[in-house]
Amino acid sequence: MPDLALPPLPQPPAEATIAALAAELEAVEPGLVLHRSIEERTRLSRDFHDYSPVLTPLLAGKIAQLAVVASTVEQVIAVAAACARHGVPLTLRGAGTGNYGQCVPLAGGVVLDLTGLNRVRRIDPSSGVLEAEAGCRLAELDGALAPHGRALRMAPSTWRSATLGGFIAGGSGGIGSVRWGFLRDPGNLLALEVVTVEPQPRLLTLEGGAAQPLNHAYGTNGILTAVTVATAPAVAWQQVVVDFPDWWAALEVARTLPGTALELDDLTLLQAPLAAGLPWTQGCPPPAAGQHRLLLLAAPDALPLLPAWLAERGGTLSWQQPQGSSRGGTLRELTWNHTTLHWRARHKGWTYLQLTLPLPERPLLEAVAERWGERVLWHLEGVRQGGSARLSALPVVQLSNAAELAELINFCRDHGAGSADPHVLSVEDGGSGVVDPNQVAAKTAHDPAGLLNPGKLRGWVGPA
């Protein structure tokens, strides 16, 4: 785990500078909503970084000096220009569903809420390609796509509230990743509309590979105002819950099922103590004691074969319903980081990790169990990585400080796992750990004064 101190940061602007900037914005763009109250500034300077016992104290008291809500690209351009002229840091946010402090301003300044940019611009009738503004909520986009027989390829478990721009800037995959891999995989993200932060901002369209440096960059190297993505044919997904008395049998099913011809949109495996601690949807029974639980979103044509295939491997079908037909929540809201959310609601003091399991997976899981026991409870997700079926892991862990978390992360890495550390601030350390020169070059091109979300792109060393 890297150094946990805050990076060198510019001093927050003087309040007189913020007042002058606000007055300028009110005069130029009367449709902008400006929030000066501490309550609104605090609300719009938060995300779910309190999942992390490391980030929580580090980000305490980090609040924007002015919060702005934009609803048009022209308003975004006006904010970018004003911040550039006044030298004011600018932090971007969507719905604030991220977990790494992506939208927490480290150096004061302005936080810009983009949820007002919520228009669908284009759905291509032949290809299904979608162009929509960055503030569109993902669930509403699926609603707009449905009459065309299309759906988003992937979404986080916060699908109801997360925005498209926030997902691109701060996410990587989720429901659908078992079929479509990750946002970074070629063919998922097609283009971005970007506003630069300069005294005279430019409105750019970045296509294909040119858009990739802004993917999962926390809004540090360009303001996303619209996104173009590929979509998928809509499927009437079936929610399937399968219980296993034997963990290793369940693991083998989770490992092999994505390699079959059965079409899946999600595969989640929960170790028994974790499964027992989640709020199950109305109609779906909680697992019996000691039962490990597999959650699937499966295509209708998988159902004739799936129960027998699972039974042969030790699984019992416990519940099945079409997605959207059950009262209460859906299975998708028990997967990915919603699993962590629900567990932490009932078990204070727990946090989580993000890992890609090695092949084979069992030696690592056995070694962790031997050393940490039930202080590490496994939550696995089926994904496609580099075209191959793999298991990623978001285990919940009863570890409360940086040293303990670092010990576990290093232990997993030493046993062949990959780790995207959720207890760090920078883009690089939360991903591969390596500075991406393309991300830095994009910041140089789109934010030459380094005003966007300062402190979160480690490779940026300042203006040339």
C-alpha positions in Angstrom: 0.0 0.0 0.0 1.5 3.4 -1.0 2.1 6.4 1.2 -1.2 7.3 2.9 -0.5 11.0 3.4 -2.2 13.5 1.2 -0.1 14.5 -1.8 1.2 18.1 -2.2 -1.8 20.3 -3.0 -2.4 23.9 -3.9 -3.8 26.1 -1.2 -7.6 26.6 -1.4 -8.4 29.8 -3.2 -9.2 32.9 -1.1 -12.9 33.4 -0.4 -12.7 36.7 -2.3 -11.7 34.8 -5.4 -14.6 32.3 -4.9 -17.0 35.3 -4.5 -15.7 36.9 -7.7 -16.0 33.6 -9.6 -19.6 33.1 -8.3 -20.6 36.6 -9.3 -19.2 36.2 -12.8 -21.1 32.9 -13.3 -24.3 34.4 -12.1 -23.9 37.2 -14.6 -23.0 35.1 -17.5 -25.1 32.0 -17.0 -28.2 32.8 -14.9 -29.5 29.2 -15.4 -26.7 27.8 -13.3 -27.6 26.7 -9.7 -25.0 27.8 -7.2 -24.9 26.4 -3.7 -23.0 28.3 -0.9 -24.5 26.7 2.2 -22.3 24.4 4.2 -25.0 21.7 4.0 -25.2 21.6 0.2 -21.4 22.0 -0.3 -20.9 19.1 2.1 -23.5 16.9 0.4 -22.0 17.5 -3.0 -18.4 16.9 -1.8 -19.1 13.3 -0.7 -19.2 9.9 -2.1 -19.0 6.4 -0.5 -15.4 6.5 0.5 -16.5 5.8 4.1 -16.3 2.1 3.0 -12.6 2.6 3.7 -11.2 3.1 7.2 -8.1 4.5 5.6 -9.8 7.1 3.3 -12.4 8.3 5.9 -10.0 10.2 8.2 -7.8 11.3 5.3 -10.8 13.0 3.5 -12.5 14.4 6.7 -13.3 18.0 6.3 -12.6 18.2 2.5 -15.4 20.4 1.2 -15.8 22.6 -1.9 -16.0 26.3 -1.3 -18.7 26.6 -4.0 -21.0 23.9 -5.5 -22.4 24.4 -9.0 -25.1 22.4 -10.7 -25.0 22.6 -14.5 -27.7 21.5 -17.0 -26.2 22.4 -20.4 -22.9 22.0 -22.1 -22.7 25.8 -22.4 -23.0 26.1 -18.7 -20.1 23.6 -18.2 -18.0 25.6 -20.6 -18.7 28.8 -18.6 -17.7 27.1 -15.3 -14.5 25.7 -16.9 -13.6 29.1 -18.3 -14.2 30.9 -15.0 -12.2 28.4 -13.0 -9.3 28.6 -15.5 -9.3 32.4 -15.4 -9.4 32.6 -11.6 -7.1 29.6 -11.0 -9.7 27.7 -9.0 -9.6 23.9 -8.6 -12.6 22.1 -10.1 -13.9 18.7 -9.0 -16.5 16.9 -11.0 -19.3 14.7 -9.7 -22.3 12.7 -10.9 -24.5 10.9 -8.4 -21.6 10.4 -6.0 -21.9 6.6 -5.9 -18.1 6.0 -6.1 -16.1 4.5 -3.3 -12.7 6.0 -3.7 -13.2 9.7 -2.9 -13.3 10.5 -6.7 -15.6 13.5 -6.2 -14.1 14.7 -2.9 -12.3 18.0 -3.5 -8.9 17.9 -1.9 -8.0 21.6 -2.4 -11.3 23.3 -2.0 -12.5 25.3 -5.0 -15.6 24.4 -7.0 -17.4 21.1 -7.2 -19.5 20.8 -10.4 -22.5 18.5 -10.4 -23.3 17.2 -13.9 -26.5 15.4 -13.2 -28.5 18.1 -15.0 -26.9 17.0 -18.3 -29.4 14.2 -18.7 -30.5 14.1 -22.3 -30.3 11.1 -24.6 -28.9 12.4 -27.9 -29.1 9.4 -30.2 -29.9 5.7 -30.3 -28.9 4.3 -33.7 -31.7 2.1 -34.9 -29.5 -0.3 -36.8 -26.5 -0.7 -34.4 -28.0 0.3 -31.1 -25.1 2.7 -30.4 -26.1 5.1 -27.7 -25.0 8.7 -27.3 -26.2 10.4 -24.1 -25.1 13.2 -21.8 -22.9 12.4 -18.8 -25.6 13.0 -16.2 -28.0 10.4 -17.5 -28.8 7.8 -14.9 -28.1 4.3 -16.1 -31.5 2.9 -15.2 -33.2 5.6 -17.2 -30.9 4.9 -20.1 -32.0 1.3 -20.0 -35.6 2.5 -20.1 -34.9 4.6 -23.2 -33.2 1.7 -24.9 -35.9 -0.8 -24.1 -38.3 0.2 -26.9 -35.5 -0.4 -29.4 -34.9 -3.9 -28.0 -31.5 -2.8 -26.6 -29.9 -2.5 -23.2 -26.7 -1.3 -21.6 -23.9 -3.8 -21.8 -22.7 -3.3 -18.3 -23.6 -1.3 -15.2 -22.6 -1.1 -11.5 -25.0 -2.4 -8.8 -25.8 1.2 -8.2 -27.6 1.2 -11.6 -30.7 3.0 -10.3 -28.8 6.1 -9.3 -25.3 6.1 -10.9 -24.7 8.3 -13.9 -23.2 7.4 -17.3 -20.3 10.0 -16.9 -19.6 8.9 -13.4 -19.5 5.2 -14.4 -16.9 6.0 -17.2 -14.8 8.3 -15.0 -14.8 6.2 -11.8 -16.0 2.7 -12.7 -14.6 -0.2 -14.5 -17.3 -2.9 -14.9 -20.1 -4.7 -13.1 -23.2 -6.5 -14.1 -22.6 -7.6 -17.6 -18.8 -8.0 -17.2 -19.2 -11.8 -17.3 -20.2 -11.3 -20.9 -18.6 -8.0 -22.0 -15.5 -7.6 -19.9 -14.6 -4.1 -18.7 -15.2 -0.6 -19.9 -11.5 -0.5 -21.0 -12.0 -3.4 -23.4 -12.1 -2.2 -27.1 -15.6 -1.8 -28.4 -17.4 -0.9 -25.2 -16.6 2.8 -24.9 -16.8 4.4 -28.4 -16.4 8.1 -27.9 -16.4 11.0 -25.4 -17.4 14.6 -25.6 -15.0 16.6 -23.5 -14.7 20.2 -22.3 -11.2 21.4 -21.6 -10.3 23.7 -18.6 -8.8 26.8 -20.2 -9.7 30.5 -20.3 -11.3 29.6 -23.7 -12.4 26.0 -23.3 -12.5 23.7 -26.2 -15.4 21.2 -26.9 -13.7 18.1 -28.2 -14.9 14.7 -29.5 -12.5 11.9 -28.7 -13.2 8.6 -30.5 -11.9 5.1 -30.0 -8.5 4.9 -28.5 -8.3 8.7 -28.0 -11.1 8.4 -25.4 -9.4 5.7 -23.3 -7.1 7.9 -21.3 -10.2 9.5 -19.7 -11.7 6.2 -18.8 -11.4 5.5 -15.1 -9.4 8.7 -14.6 -11.6 10.2 -11.8 -12.3 13.3 -13.9 -8.7 14.5 -13.6 -8.0 15.0 -17.3 -11.1 16.4 -19.0 -14.8 17.2 -18.3 -17.0 14.5 -19.7 -20.2 16.0 -21.1 -21.5 13.2 -23.3 -20.6 9.5 -23.8 -21.1 7.1 -26.8 -21.2 3.4 -25.9 -22.1 0.2 -27.6 -25.2 -1.6 -26.3 -26.5 -5.1 -26.3 -29.7 -6.9 -27.5 -32.2 -6.8 -24.6 -32.7 -10.1 -22.8 -35.5 -10.9 -20.3 -33.0 -12.0 -17.6 -34.1 -14.6 -15.1 -33.0 -14.3 -11.5 -31.6 -17.6 -10.2 -30.5 -18.4 -6.7 -28.6 -21.7 -6.1 -27.4 -23.0 -2.7 -24.4 -25.3 -2.1 -23.4 -27.1 1.1 -19.8 -27.4 -0.1 -17.8 -24.2 -0.8 -15.3 -25.9 -3.2 -18.1 -27.4 -5.3 -19.7 -23.9 -5.5 -16.3 -22.4 -6.5 -15.9 -25.0 -9.3 -19.3 -24.1 -10.7 -18.5 -20.4 -10.6 -15.3 -21.1 -12.3 -16.7 -23.3 -15.1 -20.2 -22.0 -15.7 -19.1 -18.9 -17.7 -17.2 -21.1 -20.1 -20.4 -22.9 -21.2 -22.8 -21.8 -23.9 -25.4 -20.7 -21.3 -25.9 -17.0 -21.6 -25.3 -15.0 -18.3 -25.4 -11.4 -17.4 -24.1 -11.8 -13.8 -22.6 -14.5 -11.7 -22.0 -13.8 -8.0 -20.8 -16.3 -5.4 -21.2 -15.6 -1.7 -19.6 -17.6 1.2 -22.1 -18.9 3.7 -21.6 -16.4 6.5 -21.8 -13.5 4.1 -24.9 -14.9 2.3 -26.6 -15.3 5.6 -26.1 -11.6 6.5 -27.7 -10.1 3.4 -31.3 -8.8 3.0 -33.0 -11.2 0.5 -35.7 -10.0 -1.8 -39.3 -10.7 -1.0 -40.1 -14.2 -2.1 -36.5 -15.3 -2.1 -35.8 -17.4 1.1 -32.6 -16.7 3.0 -30.0 -19.5 2.8 -30.1 -22.3 5.3 -27.3 -22.5 7.8 -24.0 -23.3 6.2 -25.2 -22.9 2.6 -23.1 -20.9 0.2 -25.1 -19.0 -2.4 -24.7 -18.5 -6.1 -26.6 -15.7 -7.8 -27.2 -15.7 -11.5 -28.9 -13.6 -14.1 -29.5 -16.1 -16.9 -31.1 -16.0 -20.2 -34.5 -17.7 -20.6 -33.1 -20.3 -22.9 -30.6 -21.4 -20.2 -33.4 -22.5 -17.8 -34.3 -25.8 -19.3 -30.7 -27.1 -18.8 -29.4 -25.1 -15.9 -31.2 -26.8 -12.9 -30.0 -30.3 -13.8 -26.5 -29.0 -14.7 -26.2 -27.4 -11.3 -27.7 -30.4 -9.4 -25.0 -32.7 -11.0 -22.4 -30.4 -9.4 -24.0 -30.2 -5.9 -26.2 -27.2 -6.2 -29.9 -26.8 -5.4 -32.1 -24.3 -7.2 -33.7 -22.3 -4.3 -35.4 -19.5 -6.1 -36.1 -18.2 -9.7 -38.1 -15.3 -11.0 -37.9 -13.0 -14.0 -35.9 -9.8 -13.3 -38.3 -7.0 -12.4 -41.2 -9.2 -11.4 -40.4 -9.5 -7.7 -41.4 -7.0 -5.1 -38.6 -5.1 -3.3 -35.1 -5.1 -4.6 -33.6 -7.2 -7.3 -30.6 -9.7 -7.2 -28.5 -7.1 -9.0 -28.7 -5.0 -5.9 -27.1 -7.8 -3.9 -24.1 -8.0 -6.1 -20.8 -6.1 -6.7 -20.4 -3.3 -4.2 -24.0 -3.5 -3.0 -22.9 -6.7 -1.3 -20.4 -4.6 0.7 -23.0 -1.9 1.3 -25.5 -4.4 2.8 -22.9 -6.2 4.9 -21.5 -3.0 6.4 -25.0 -1.8 7.3 -25.2 -4.7 9.7 -21.6 -5.2 10.6 -19.7 -2.1 11.6 -16.0 -2.1 11.3 -15.8 -4.2 8.2 -14.4 -3.0 4.8 -13.5 -4.7 1.5 -10.9 -5.4 -1.1 -10.9 -5.7 -4.9 -8.9 -8.6 -6.4 -8.5 -10.7 -9.5 -8.0 -14.3 -8.4 -5.1 -16.3 -9.8 -5.6 -19.5 -11.7 -6.2 -21.9 -10.0 -8.1 -20.0 -7.4 -8.2 -22.6 -4.6 -4.7 -22.3 -3.2 -5.1 -18.6 -2.5 -8.5 -19.0 -0.8 -7.2 -21.9 1.3 -4.1 -19.8 2.3 -6.2 -16.8 3.3 -8.6 -19.0 5.3 -5.7 -20.6 7.2 -4.3 -17.2 8.1 -7.3 -15.0 8.6 -10.2 -17.4 9.1 -13.6 -15.7 9.0 -12.1 -12.2 9.2 -12.1 -12.6 5.4 -15.4 -13.6 3.8 -15.4 -14.3 0.1 -17.6 -12.6 -2.5 -16.7 -13.6 -6.0 -17.9 -12.1 -9.4 -17.6 -13.7 -12.8 -15.9 -11.5 -15.3 -14.2 -11.7 -18.7 -10.6 -10.5 -18.7 -8.7 -10.3 -21.9 -11.4 -12.5 -23.5 -11.1 -15.3 -20.9 -13.5 -16.2 -18.1 -12.0 -15.2 -14.7 -13.2 -14.7 -11.1 -12.8 -11.3 -9.5 -13.3 -10.9 -5.8 -14.7 -8.2 -3.5 -14.2 -9.9 -0.1 -15.5 -8.2 3.0 -12.8 -8.1 5.6 -12.7 -7.4 9.4 -9.5 -5.4 9.2 -9.5 -1.9 10.5 -6.2 -0.2 9.7 -3.8 0.4 6.8 -1.1 -2.0 8.1 -3.5 -4.9 8.4 -5.0 -4.2 4.9 -1.6 -3.9 3.4 -0.6 -7.2 4.9 -3.6 -8.9 3.3 -3.2 -7.2 0.0 0.5 -8.1 -0.2 -0.3 -11.7 0.8 -2.8 -12.0 -2.0 -0.4 -10.5 -4.5 2.3 -12.9 -3.4 -0.1 -15.7 -4.1 -0.7 -14.5 -7.7 -3.8 -12.2 -7.3 -4.1 -8.9 -8.9 -5.3 -6.0 -6.7 -7.0 -2.7 -7.4 -6.6 -1.1 -4.0 -9.8 0.7 -2.8 -8.0 2.4 0.1 -5.9 4.9 -1.9 -6.6 8.2 -3.5 -4.8 8.2 -6.8 -6.0 6.9 -10.1 -2.8 4.9 -10.5 -2.7 3.3 -7.1 -6.3 2.3 -7.3 -5.6 0.5 -10.6 -2.4 -1.0 -11.9 -0.1 1.0 -9.6 1.8 2.2 -12.7 1.7 5.8 -14.1 -0.1 5.8 -17.5 1.7 8.3 -19.7 -1.5 8.6 -21.9 -3.5 9.8 -18.9 -0.9 12.3 -18.0 -0.7 13.5 -21.6 -4.5 13.9 -21.7 -4.3 16.1 -18.6 -1.6 18.2 -20.2 -3.8 18.7 -23.3 -7.1 19.2 -21.6 -6.2 20.8 -18.2 -2.9 22.5 -18.7 -3.0 24.4 -15.3 -3.8 21.2 -13.4 -7.0 22.5 -11.9 -9.2 19.3 -12.4 -9.4 17.2 -9.2 -5.9 18.1 -8.0 -4.0 15.4 -6.1 -5.6 12.3 -7.7 -3.4 11.8 -10.7 0.0 10.8 -9.3 1.8 11.0 -12.6 0.9 14.7 -13.0 3.8 16.8 -11.7 2.5 20.3 -12.8 2.5 22.5 -15.8 5.5 22.3 -18.0 
